[in-house]
Amino acid sequence: MCGIFMERDHIRERLASAASMPKDVVLGASVITILGRNEVCIENYRGIIEYTDTLIR
């Protein structure tokens, strides 16, 4: 079963490359941007269960 998912992701990566699209858009991956010491921006996430000053889960 795992092989099917890996093959599907591989096809999506190749399509993203051929269409000059960012992989995070095609694959639905999260994008984490850290700005300095005080700010973090998380995009395309499916859900955050818990967060504190030292943990994001």
MARDO-353778 format. One record per atom (N, C-alpha, C): residue number from 1; atom name; x, y, z negated. Coordinates in steps of 0.1 Angstrom, whole numbers, plus 5000, padded with zeros to 4 digits. Example, Ala and Ser with C-alpha at 12.3 -4.5 7.8 and 13.67 -1.06 7.14 Angstrom:
REM residues 2
     k    a      x      y      z
     1    N   5132   4943   4922
     1   CA   5123   4955   4922
     1    C   5132   4967   4922
     2    N   5128   4978   4929
     2   CA   5137   4989   4929
     2    C   5129   5000   4921
This chain:
REM residues 57
     k    a      x      y      z
     1    N   5008   4988   5000
     1   CA   5000   5000   5000
     1    C   5009   5013   5000
     2    N   5020   5012   4993
     2   CA   5028   5024   4992
     2    C   5034   5027   5006
     3    N   5037   5017   5014
     3   CA   5043   5019   5027
     3    C   5033   5028   5036
     4    N   5020   5026   5035
     4   CA   5011   5033   5043
     4    C   5011   5048   5039
     5    N   5012   5051   5026
     5   CA   5013   5065   5022
     5    C   5026   5072   5026
     6    N   5037   5064   5026
     6   CA   5050   5070   5030
     6    C   5050   5072   5045
     7    N   5043   5063   5053
     7   CA   5043   5065   5067
     7    C   5034   5077   5070
     8    N   5023   5079   5063
     8   CA   5014   5090   5066
     8    C   5021   5103   5063
     9    N   5029   5104   5052
     9   CA   5036   5116   5048
     9    C   5047   5119   5059
    10    N   5053   5108   5064
    10   CA   5064   5110   5074
    10    C   5058   5116   5087
    11    N   5046   5111   5090
    11   CA   5039   5117   5102
    11    C   5036   5131   5100
    12    N   5031   5135   5088
    12   CA   5027   5149   5085
    12    C   5040   5157   5086
    13    N   5051   5153   5080
    13   CA   5063   5160   5081
    13    C   5068   5163   5095
    14    N   5067   5153   5104
    14   CA   5070   5155   5118
    14    C   5061   5164   5125
    15    N   5048   5164   5122
    15   CA   5039   5173   5128
    15    C   5042   5187   5123
    16    N   5045   5189   5110
    16   CA   5048   5202   5105
    16    C   5060   5208   5112
    17    N   5070   5199   5114
    17   CA   5082   5204   5121
    17    C   5080   5207   5135
    18    N   5072   5199   5142
    18   CA   5069   5202   5156
    18    C   5060   5215   5158
    19    N   5051   5217   5148
    19   CA   5043   5229   5149
    19    C   5049   5241   5143
    20    N   5061   5240   5138
    20   CA   5068   5251   5131
    20    C   5059   5256   5119
    21    N   5053   5247   5112
    21   CA   5045   5250   5100
    21    C   5053   5246   5087
    22    N   5051   5254   5077
    22   CA   5058   5251   5064
    22    C   5053   5237   5059
    23    N   5062   5229   5054
    23   CA   5058   5216   5049
    23    C   5048   5216   5037
    24    N   5050   5227   5029
    24   CA   5041   5228   5017
    24    C   5026   5229   5021
    25    N   5024   5236   5033
    25   CA   5010   5238   5038
    25    C   5005   5224   5043
    26    N   5013   5217   5051
    26   CA   5008   5205   5057
    26    C   5007   5194   5047
    27    N   5017   5193   5038
    27   CA   5017   5182   5028
    27    C   5009   5185   5016
    28    N   5005   5197   5014
    28   CA   4998   5201   5002
    28    C   5007   5201   4989
    29    N   5020   5204   4991
    29   CA   5029   5204   4980
    29    C   5028   5217   4973
    30    N   5031   5217   4960
    30   CA   5031   5229   4952
    30    C   5044   5237   4955
    31    N   5042   5250   4953
    31   CA   5054   5259   4955
    31    C   5056   5266   4941
    32    N   5068   5265   4936
    32   CA   5071   5271   4923
    32    C   5081   5282   4926
    33    N   5078   5294   4922
    33   CA   5087   5306   4923
    33    C   5090   5311   4909
    34    N   5103   5312   4906
    34   CA   5107   5317   4893
    34    C   5113   5331   4896
    35    N   5107   5341   4889
    35   CA   5111   5355   4891
    35    C   5117   5360   4877
    36    N   5131   5360   4877
    36   CA   5137   5365   4865
    36    C   5136   5355   4854
    37    N   5135   5361   4842
    37   CA   5134   5352   4830
    37    C   5120   5352   4824
    38    N   5111   5360   4830
    38   CA   5098   5361   4823
    38    C   5086   5358   4832
    39    N   5088   5354   4844
    39   CA   5077   5352   4853
    39    C   5078   5339   4862
    40    N   5068   5331   4863
    40   CA   5068   5319   4871
    40    C   5054   5320   4879
    41    N   5055   5317   4892
    41   CA   5043   5317   4901
    41    C   5042   5303   4906
    42    N   5031   5296   4904
    42   CA   5029   5283   4909
    42    C   5017   5283   4918
    43    N   5019   5279   4931
    43   CA   5009   5279   4941
    43    C   5006   5265   4946
    44    N   4994   5263   4951
    44   CA   4989   5250   4956
    44    C   4989   5239   4946
    45    N   4987   5242   4933
    45   CA   4986   5232   4923
    45    C   4972   5226   4922
    46    N   4971   5214   4918
    46   CA   4958   5207   4916
    46    C   4953   5209   4902
    47    N   4961   5212   4893
    47   CA   4956   5214   4879
    47    C   4967   5214   4869
    48    N   4966   5223   4860
    48   CA   4976   5223   4849
    48    C   4969   5218   4836
    49    N   4974   5208   4830
    49   CA   4968   5202   4819
    49    C   4972   5210   4806
    50    N   4984   5215   4805
    50   CA   4988   5222   4793
    50    C   5000   5231   4797
    51    N   5001   5242   4790
    51   CA   5013   5250   4792
    51    C   5016   5258   4779
    52    N   5029   5259   4776
    52   CA   5033   5266   4764
    52    C   5045   5275   4769
    53    N   5052   5281   4759
    53   CA   5064   5289   4763
    53    C   5075   5280   4769
    54    N   5075   5267   4765
    54   CA   5086   5258   4770
    54    C   5082   5247   4779
    55    N   5069   5245   4781
    55   CA   5064   5234   4789
    55    C   5052   5237   4798
    56    N   5053   5232   4810
    56   CA   5042   5232   4819
    56    C   5039   5218   4824
    57    N   5027   5213   4821
    57   CA   5024   5199   4824
    57    C   5010   5198   4831
